[in-house]
Amino acid sequence: MIILPAIDIKDGNCVRLYKGDFSTVEKVASDYLETARSFEAAGAKWIHMVDLDGAKEGRPVNTKIYTDVAEKTGLKVELGGGIRSLETIREYLEMGITRVILGSVALKDPGLVSDAVEKFGSEKIVVGIDAMNGMVATEGWLESSDVNYIDLAEKMTEVGVRYFIFTDISKDGTLSGVNRQQLAVLNEAVKGRANIVASGGVHTMEDIIACKEMGLYGTICGKSLYKGTLDLKEAIQYADL
């Protein structure tokens, strides 16, 4: 299993939100590059980055920050937030981003996801499924839908998506533990066809152990690293076993 330490960016700062609420923004680190390098020093191979301004505005905003991390560290950058077109995907991939996350557009324009997988390959595309009470939310979690998270995953798998990030919004930034039940149901639904990355609520090694025991592909860790409830090096060493 891979561990993806996370950096969310808003107004150029490294921040975390509580349950995706923009009014709860909290600065968690002073320098994004220094933070990324500390993750790499702990043994991380990947970094999960989100352009919160981009998610809200529906377009790339903090591009230089992500390309800096891609250029100046050895980390593979997985990036989401405001990616709404094939052109934006192409530009990010050409800038050195390893994998792009398509979130809102998966629900609103599934044809674009299909085209992206066909054009850039399934290794380059990951669909972010963010849910509240099992229903998919969009536009930086500001809008809700009547689509169940399993239904969206099934639809996306059919068009060639092989990577999903699942976030239970009610858990995100809360340090209350991952939603094991929903993750297990999703993982079982796409077993053998797609890989699941857990996001939201990671608190301690107990969550890392649970995700690995479920057979998940990866786990994203954010607030737990900044608050010191999870040791990144320990998590990576366990995940690599």
Contacts in CASP RR format, 6 or more apart in sequence:
PFRMAT RR
TARGET T0000
AUTHOR 0000-0000-0000
METHOD contacts of the structure
MODEL  1
MIILPAIDIKDGNCVRLYKGDFSTVEKVASDYLETARSFEAAGAKWIHMV
DLDGAKEGRPVNTKIYTDVAEKTGLKVELGGGIRSLETIREYLEMGITRV
ILGSVALKDPGLVSDAVEKFGSEKIVVGIDAMNGMVATEGWLESSDVNYI
DLAEKMTEVGVRYFIFTDISKDGTLSGVNRQQLAVLNEAVKGRANIVASG
GVHTMEDIIACKEMGLYGTICGKSLYKGTLDLKEAIQYADL
1 211 0 8 1.000
1 212 0 8 1.000
1 215 0 8 1.000
1 216 0 8 1.000
1 217 0 8 1.000
1 218 0 8 1.000
1 219 0 8 1.000
1 239 0 8 1.000
2 45 0 8 1.000
2 46 0 8 1.000
2 217 0 8 1.000
2 218 0 8 1.000
2 219 0 8 1.000
2 239 0 8 1.000
3 44 0 8 1.000
3 46 0 8 1.000
3 208 0 8 1.000
3 218 0 8 1.000
3 219 0 8 1.000
3 221 0 8 1.000
3 232 0 8 1.000
3 235 0 8 1.000
3 236 0 8 1.000
3 239 0 8 1.000
4 44 0 8 1.000
4 46 0 8 1.000
4 47 0 8 1.000
4 48 0 8 1.000
4 78 0 8 1.000
4 197 0 8 1.000
4 218 0 8 1.000
4 219 0 8 1.000
4 220 0 8 1.000
4 221 0 8 1.000
5 39 0 8 1.000
5 42 0 8 1.000
5 44 0 8 1.000
5 47 0 8 1.000
5 48 0 8 1.000
5 220 0 8 1.000
5 221 0 8 1.000
5 222 0 8 1.000
5 225 0 8 1.000
5 232 0 8 1.000
6 47 0 8 1.000
6 48 0 8 1.000
6 49 0 8 1.000
6 50 0 8 1.000
6 220 0 8 1.000
6 221 0 8 1.000
6 222 0 8 1.000
6 225 0 8 1.000
7 14 0 8 1.000
7 29 0 8 1.000
7 32 0 8 1.000
7 35 0 8 1.000
7 36 0 8 1.000
7 47 0 8 1.000
7 48 0 8 1.000
7 49 0 8 1.000
7 50 0 8 1.000
7 69 0 8 1.000
8 14 0 8 1.000
8 15 0 8 1.000
8 16 0 8 1.000
8 17 0 8 1.000
8 49 0 8 1.000
8 50 0 8 1.000
8 52 0 8 1.000
9 15 0 8 1.000
9 32 0 8 1.000
9 49 0 8 1.000
9 50 0 8 1.000
9 51 0 8 1.000
9 52 0 8 1.000
9 53 0 8 1.000
9 62 0 8 1.000
9 65 0 8 1.000
9 66 0 8 1.000
10 22 0 8 1.000
10 25 0 8 1.000
10 52 0 8 1.000
10 53 0 8 1.000
11 53 0 8 1.000
12 32 0 8 1.000
12 53 0 8 1.000
12 62 0 8 1.000
12 65 0 8 1.000
13 27 0 8 1.000
14 27 0 8 1.000
14 28 0 8 1.000
14 29 0 8 1.000
14 30 0 8 1.000
14 31 0 8 1.000
14 32 0 8 1.000
14 35 0 8 1.000
15 25 0 8 1.000
15 26 0 8 1.000
15 27 0 8 1.000
15 28 0 8 1.000
15 52 0 8 1.000
16 25 0 8 1.000
16 26 0 8 1.000
16 28 0 8 1.000
16 173 0 8 1.000
16 222 0 8 1.000
16 223 0 8 1.000
16 226 0 8 1.000
17 24 0 8 1.000
17 25 0 8 1.000
17 26 0 8 1.000
17 52 0 8 1.000
17 172 0 8 1.000
17 173 0 8 1.000
18 24 0 8 1.000
18 26 0 8 1.000
18 172 0 8 1.000
18 173 0 8 1.000
18 174 0 8 1.000
19 169 0 8 1.000
19 170 0 8 1.000
19 171 0 8 1.000
19 172 0 8 1.000
19 173 0 8 1.000
19 174 0 8 1.000
20 140 0 8 1.000
20 141 0 8 1.000
20 169 0 8 1.000
20 172 0 8 1.000
20 173 0 8 1.000
22 52 0 8 1.000
22 56 0 8 1.000
28 223 0 8 1.000
28 226 0 8 1.000
29 35 0 8 1.000
29 226 0 8 1.000
32 65 0 8 1.000
32 68 0 8 1.000
32 69 0 8 1.000
33 68 0 8 1.000
33 69 0 8 1.000
33 72 0 8 1.000
33 73 0 8 1.000
36 47 0 8 1.000
36 69 0 8 1.000
36 73 0 8 1.000
36 75 0 8 1.000
37 73 0 8 1.000
39 47 0 8 1.000
39 75 0 8 1.000
39 225 0 8 1.000
39 232 0 8 1.000
40 73 0 8 1.000
40 74 0 8 1.000
40 75 0 8 1.000
42 232 0 8 1.000
42 233 0 8 1.000
42 236 0 8 1.000
43 232 0 8 1.000
43 233 0 8 1.000
43 236 0 8 1.000
44 75 0 8 1.000
44 232 0 8 1.000
44 236 0 8 1.000
45 75 0 8 1.000
45 76 0 8 1.000
46 75 0 8 1.000
46 76 0 8 1.000
46 77 0 8 1.000
46 78 0 8 1.000
46 98 0 8 1.000
47 69 0 8 1.000
47 73 0 8 1.000
47 75 0 8 1.000
47 76 0 8 1.000
47 77 0 8 1.000
47 78 0 8 1.000
48 78 0 8 1.000
48 165 0 8 1.000
48 199 0 8 1.000
48 220 0 8 1.000
49 65 0 8 1.000
49 66 0 8 1.000
49 69 0 8 1.000
49 77 0 8 1.000
49 78 0 8 1.000
49 79 0 8 1.000
49 80 0 8 1.000
50 79 0 8 1.000
50 80 0 8 1.000
50 81 0 8 1.000
50 101 0 8 1.000
51 60 0 8 1.000
51 61 0 8 1.000
51 62 0 8 1.000
51 63 0 8 1.000
51 66 0 8 1.000
51 79 0 8 1.000
51 80 0 8 1.000
51 81 0 8 1.000
51 82 0 8 1.000
52 81 0 8 1.000
52 140 0 8 1.000
53 61 0 8 1.000
53 62 0 8 1.000
54 60 0 8 1.000
54 61 0 8 1.000
54 62 0 8 1.000
54 81 0 8 1.000
54 82 0 8 1.000
55 80 0 8 1.000
55 81 0 8 1.000
55 82 0 8 1.000
55 104 0 8 1.000
55 139 0 8 1.000
55 140 0 8 1.000
55 141 0 8 1.000
56 139 0 8 1.000
56 140 0 8 1.000
56 142 0 8 1.000
57 82 0 8 1.000
58 81 0 8 1.000
58 82 0 8 1.000
58 84 0 8 1.000
58 104 0 8 1.000
58 139 0 8 1.000
59 82 0 8 1.000
59 84 0 8 1.000
59 88 0 8 1.000
60 81 0 8 1.000
60 82 0 8 1.000
60 83 0 8 1.000
60 88 0 8 1.000
60 91 0 8 1.000
60 92 0 8 1.000
61 82 0 8 1.000
63 92 0 8 1.000
63 95 0 8 1.000
66 77 0 8 1.000
66 79 0 8 1.000
66 92 0 8 1.000
66 95 0 8 1.000
66 97 0 8 1.000
67 95 0 8 1.000
67 96 0 8 1.000
67 97 0 8 1.000
69 75 0 8 1.000
69 77 0 8 1.000
70 77 0 8 1.000
70 95 0 8 1.000
70 96 0 8 1.000
70 97 0 8 1.000
70 98 0 8 1.000
71 96 0 8 1.000
76 98 0 8 1.000
76 99 0 8 1.000
77 96 0 8 1.000
77 97 0 8 1.000
77 98 0 8 1.000
77 99 0 8 1.000
78 97 0 8 1.000
78 98 0 8 1.000
78 99 0 8 1.000
78 100 0 8 1.000
78 101 0 8 1.000
78 126 0 8 1.000
79 92 0 8 1.000
79 97 0 8 1.000
79 99 0 8 1.000
79 100 0 8 1.000
79 101 0 8 1.000
80 100 0 8 1.000
80 101 0 8 1.000
80 102 0 8 1.000
80 103 0 8 1.000
81 101 0 8 1.000
81 103 0 8 1.000
81 140 0 8 1.000
82 88 0 8 1.000
82 104 0 8 1.000
83 89 0 8 1.000
83 92 0 8 1.000
83 100 0 8 1.000
83 101 0 8 1.000
83 102 0 8 1.000
83 103 0 8 1.000
83 105 0 8 1.000
84 104 0 8 1.000
84 105 0 8 1.000
84 109 0 8 1.000
84 112 0 8 1.000
85 112 0 8 1.000
86 112 0 8 1.000
86 115 0 8 1.000
86 116 0 8 1.000
86 119 0 8 1.000
89 100 0 8 1.000
89 102 0 8 1.000
89 116 0 8 1.000
89 120 0 8 1.000
89 124 0 8 1.000
89 125 0 8 1.000
90 119 0 8 1.000
90 120 0 8 1.000
92 100 0 8 1.000
93 100 0 8 1.000
93 120 0 8 1.000
93 124 0 8 1.000
98 124 0 8 1.000
99 123 0 8 1.000
99 124 0 8 1.000
99 125 0 8 1.000
99 126 0 8 1.000
99 163 0 8 1.000
100 116 0 8 1.000
100 124 0 8 1.000
100 125 0 8 1.000
100 126 0 8 1.000
101 126 0 8 1.000
101 127 0 8 1.000
101 128 0 8 1.000
101 165 0 8 1.000
102 112 0 8 1.000
102 113 0 8 1.000
102 116 0 8 1.000
102 125 0 8 1.000
102 126 0 8 1.000
102 127 0 8 1.000
102 128 0 8 1.000
103 127 0 8 1.000
103 128 0 8 1.000
103 129 0 8 1.000
103 130 0 8 1.000
103 138 0 8 1.000
104 138 0 8 1.000
104 139 0 8 1.000
104 140 0 8 1.000
105 112 0 8 1.000
105 113 0 8 1.000
106 113 0 8 1.000
106 127 0 8 1.000
106 128 0 8 1.000
106 129 0 8 1.000
106 152 0 8 1.000
106 156 0 8 1.000
107 136 0 8 1.000
107 138 0 8 1.000
107 145 0 8 1.000
107 147 0 8 1.000
107 152 0 8 1.000
108 138 0 8 1.000
110 155 0 8 1.000
110 156 0 8 1.000
110 159 0 8 1.000
111 159 0 8 1.000
113 125 0 8 1.000
113 127 0 8 1.000
113 156 0 8 1.000
113 159 0 8 1.000
113 161 0 8 1.000
114 159 0 8 1.000
114 160 0 8 1.000
116 124 0 8 1.000
116 125 0 8 1.000
117 125 0 8 1.000
117 159 0 8 1.000
117 160 0 8 1.000
117 161 0 8 1.000
122 160 0 8 1.000
122 161 0 8 1.000
122 162 0 8 1.000
122 163 0 8 1.000
123 162 0 8 1.000
123 163 0 8 1.000
125 161 0 8 1.000
125 163 0 8 1.000
126 161 0 8 1.000
126 163 0 8 1.000
126 164 0 8 1.000
126 165 0 8 1.000
126 197 0 8 1.000
127 152 0 8 1.000
127 153 0 8 1.000
127 156 0 8 1.000
127 161 0 8 1.000
127 163 0 8 1.000
127 164 0 8 1.000
127 165 0 8 1.000
128 164 0 8 1.000
128 165 0 8 1.000
128 166 0 8 1.000
128 167 0 8 1.000
129 136 0 8 1.000
129 149 0 8 1.000
129 152 0 8 1.000
129 153 0 8 1.000
129 164 0 8 1.000
129 165 0 8 1.000
129 166 0 8 1.000
129 167 0 8 1.000
129 186 0 8 1.000
130 136 0 8 1.000
130 137 0 8 1.000
130 138 0 8 1.000
130 140 0 8 1.000
130 141 0 8 1.000
130 167 0 8 1.000
130 169 0 8 1.000
131 137 0 8 1.000
131 149 0 8 1.000
131 166 0 8 1.000
131 167 0 8 1.000
131 168 0 8 1.000
131 169 0 8 1.000
131 182 0 8 1.000
132 141 0 8 1.000
132 144 0 8 1.000
132 168 0 8 1.000
132 169 0 8 1.000
132 170 0 8 1.000
133 170 0 8 1.000
134 148 0 8 1.000
134 149 0 8 1.000
134 168 0 8 1.000
134 182 0 8 1.000
135 144 0 8 1.000
135 145 0 8 1.000
135 146 0 8 1.000
135 147 0 8 1.000
135 148 0 8 1.000
135 149 0 8 1.000
136 144 0 8 1.000
136 145 0 8 1.000
136 147 0 8 1.000
136 148 0 8 1.000
136 149 0 8 1.000
136 152 0 8 1.000
137 143 0 8 1.000
137 144 0 8 1.000
137 145 0 8 1.000
137 169 0 8 1.000
138 144 0 8 1.000
138 145 0 8 1.000
141 169 0 8 1.000
149 166 0 8 1.000
149 182 0 8 1.000
149 186 0 8 1.000
150 185 0 8 1.000
150 186 0 8 1.000
150 189 0 8 1.000
153 164 0 8 1.000
153 186 0 8 1.000
153 189 0 8 1.000
153 190 0 8 1.000
153 194 0 8 1.000
154 189 0 8 1.000
154 190 0 8 1.000
156 164 0 8 1.000
157 190 0 8 1.000
157 193 0 8 1.000
157 194 0 8 1.000
161 194 0 8 1.000
162 193 0 8 1.000
162 194 0 8 1.000
162 195 0 8 1.000
163 194 0 8 1.000
163 195 0 8 1.000
163 197 0 8 1.000
163 217 0 8 1.000
164 186 0 8 1.000
164 190 0 8 1.000
164 194 0 8 1.000
164 195 0 8 1.000
164 196 0 8 1.000
164 197 0 8 1.000
165 197 0 8 1.000
165 199 0 8 1.000
165 220 0 8 1.000
166 182 0 8 1.000
166 183 0 8 1.000
166 186 0 8 1.000
166 196 0 8 1.000
166 197 0 8 1.000
166 198 0 8 1.000
166 199 0 8 1.000
167 199 0 8 1.000
167 200 0 8 1.000
168 178 0 8 1.000
168 179 0 8 1.000
168 182 0 8 1.000
168 200 0 8 1.000
168 201 0 8 1.000
170 179 0 8 1.000
171 177 0 8 1.000
171 178 0 8 1.000
171 179 0 8 1.000
171 200 0 8 1.000
171 201 0 8 1.000
172 199 0 8 1.000
172 200 0 8 1.000
172 201 0 8 1.000
173 200 0 8 1.000
173 201 0 8 1.000
173 222 0 8 1.000
173 223 0 8 1.000
174 200 0 8 1.000
174 201 0 8 1.000
175 201 0 8 1.000
175 202 0 8 1.000
175 203 0 8 1.000
175 223 0 8 1.000
175 224 0 8 1.000
175 227 0 8 1.000
175 229 0 8 1.000
176 201 0 8 1.000
176 203 0 8 1.000
177 200 0 8 1.000
177 201 0 8 1.000
177 202 0 8 1.000
177 203 0 8 1.000
177 206 0 8 1.000
177 207 0 8 1.000
178 198 0 8 1.000
178 200 0 8 1.000
178 201 0 8 1.000
178 202 0 8 1.000
178 207 0 8 1.000
178 210 0 8 1.000
178 211 0 8 1.000
178 219 0 8 1.000
179 200 0 8 1.000
179 201 0 8 1.000
180 210 0 8 1.000
180 214 0 8 1.000
183 196 0 8 1.000
183 198 0 8 1.000
183 211 0 8 1.000
183 214 0 8 1.000
183 216 0 8 1.000
184 214 0 8 1.000
186 196 0 8 1.000
187 196 0 8 1.000
187 214 0 8 1.000
187 215 0 8 1.000
187 216 0 8 1.000
190 196 0 8 1.000
195 216 0 8 1.000
195 217 0 8 1.000
195 218 0 8 1.000
196 216 0 8 1.000
196 217 0 8 1.000
196 218 0 8 1.000
197 216 0 8 1.000
197 217 0 8 1.000
197 218 0 8 1.000
197 219 0 8 1.000
197 220 0 8 1.000
198 207 0 8 1.000
198 211 0 8 1.000
198 216 0 8 1.000
198 218 0 8 1.000
198 219 0 8 1.000
198 220 0 8 1.000
199 219 0 8 1.000
199 220 0 8 1.000
200 220 0 8 1.000
201 207 0 8 1.000
201 223 0 8 1.000
201 224 0 8 1.000
202 208 0 8 1.000
202 219 0 8 1.000
202 220 0 8 1.000
202 221 0 8 1.000
202 222 0 8 1.000
202 223 0 8 1.000
202 224 0 8 1.000
202 230 0 8 1.000
203 224 0 8 1.000
203 229 0 8 1.000
203 230 0 8 1.000
204 224 0 8 1.000
204 229 0 8 1.000
204 230 0 8 1.000
205 230 0 8 1.000
205 231 0 8 1.000
205 234 0 8 1.000
205 235 0 8 1.000
205 238 0 8 1.000
207 219 0 8 1.000
207 224 0 8 1.000
207 230 0 8 1.000
208 219 0 8 1.000
208 221 0 8 1.000
208 230 0 8 1.000
208 235 0 8 1.000
208 238 0 8 1.000
208 239 0 8 1.000
209 238 0 8 1.000
211 218 0 8 1.000
211 219 0 8 1.000
212 219 0 8 1.000
212 238 0 8 1.000
212 239 0 8 1.000
218 239 0 8 1.000
219 235 0 8 1.000
219 239 0 8 1.000
221 230 0 8 1.000
221 232 0 8 1.000
221 235 0 8 1.000
224 230 0 8 1.000
225 232 0 8 1.000
END
